């Protein structure tokens, strides 16, 4: 059971990094630092959207962007960290 939970923790950590990459890439695209027509950039953008959009869409319905600032990725990252902490507290009670 512990090995399975370690895999879940690794997947959650990777998902946080995907969210961070998507946020940074969206800023770079908005400020025209990277070219959206570049095939590598477009592929990375589509991949991050495919991985994050199904989870972010319900959060965006509850919390609308404030003055153009989308807080959904930040809220999702905080939820992932909270979930990870709760799981580790109940599965690894002797560590904490």
MODELLER restraints for C-alpha pairs under 7 A, 6 or more apart:
rsr = mdl.restraints
at = mdl.atoms
rsr.add(forms.Gaussian(group=physical.xy_distance, feature=features.Distance(at['CA:9:A'], at['CA:84:A']), mean=6.77, stdev=0.5))
rsr.add(forms.Gaussian(group=physical.xy_distance, feature=features.Distance(at['CA:12:A'], at['CA:80:A']), mean=6.82, stdev=0.5))
rsr.add(forms.Gaussian(group=physical.xy_distance, feature=features.Distance(at['CA:16:A'], at['CA:77:A']), mean=6.07, stdev=0.5))
rsr.add(forms.Gaussian(group=physical.xy_distance, feature=features.Distance(at['CA:18:A'], at['CA:48:A']), mean=6.36, stdev=0.5))
rsr.add(forms.Gaussian(group=physical.xy_distance, feature=features.Distance(at['CA:19:A'], at['CA:52:A']), mean=6.83, stdev=0.5))
rsr.add(forms.Gaussian(group=physical.xy_distance, feature=features.Distance(at['CA:19:A'], at['CA:73:A']), mean=6.39, stdev=0.5))
rsr.add(forms.Gaussian(group=physical.xy_distance, feature=features.Distance(at['CA:22:A'], at['CA:45:A']), mean=6.99, stdev=0.5))
rsr.add(forms.Gaussian(group=physical.xy_distance, feature=features.Distance(at['CA:22:A'], at['CA:48:A']), mean=5.82, stdev=0.5))
rsr.add(forms.Gaussian(group=physical.xy_distance, feature=features.Distance(at['CA:28:A'], at['CA:34:A']), mean=5.82, stdev=0.5))
rsr.add(forms.Gaussian(group=physical.xy_distance, feature=features.Distance(at['CA:29:A'], at['CA:35:A']), mean=6.85, stdev=0.5))
rsr.add(forms.Gaussian(group=physical.xy_distance, feature=features.Distance(at['CA:29:A'], at['CA:36:A']), mean=6.50, stdev=0.5))
rsr.add(forms.Gaussian(group=physical.xy_distance, feature=features.Distance(at['CA:36:A'], at['CA:42:A']), mean=5.82, stdev=0.5))
rsr.add(forms.Gaussian(group=physical.xy_distance, feature=features.Distance(at['CA:56:A'], at['CA:72:A']), mean=6.12, stdev=0.5))
rsr.add(forms.Gaussian(group=physical.xy_distance, feature=features.Distance(at['CA:56:A'], at['CA:73:A']), mean=6.83, stdev=0.5))
rsr.add(forms.Gaussian(group=physical.xy_distance, feature=features.Distance(at['CA:59:A'], at['CA:72:A']), mean=5.80, stdev=0.5))
rsr.add(forms.Gaussian(group=physical.xy_distance, feature=features.Distance(at['CA:60:A'], at['CA:72:A']), mean=5.80, stdev=0.5))
rsr.add(forms.Gaussian(group=physical.xy_distance, feature=features.Distance(at['CA:65:A'], at['CA:71:A']), mean=6.45, stdev=0.5))
rsr.add(forms.Gaussian(group=physical.xy_distance, feature=features.Distance(at['CA:89:A'], at['CA:96:A']), mean=6.78, stdev=0.5))
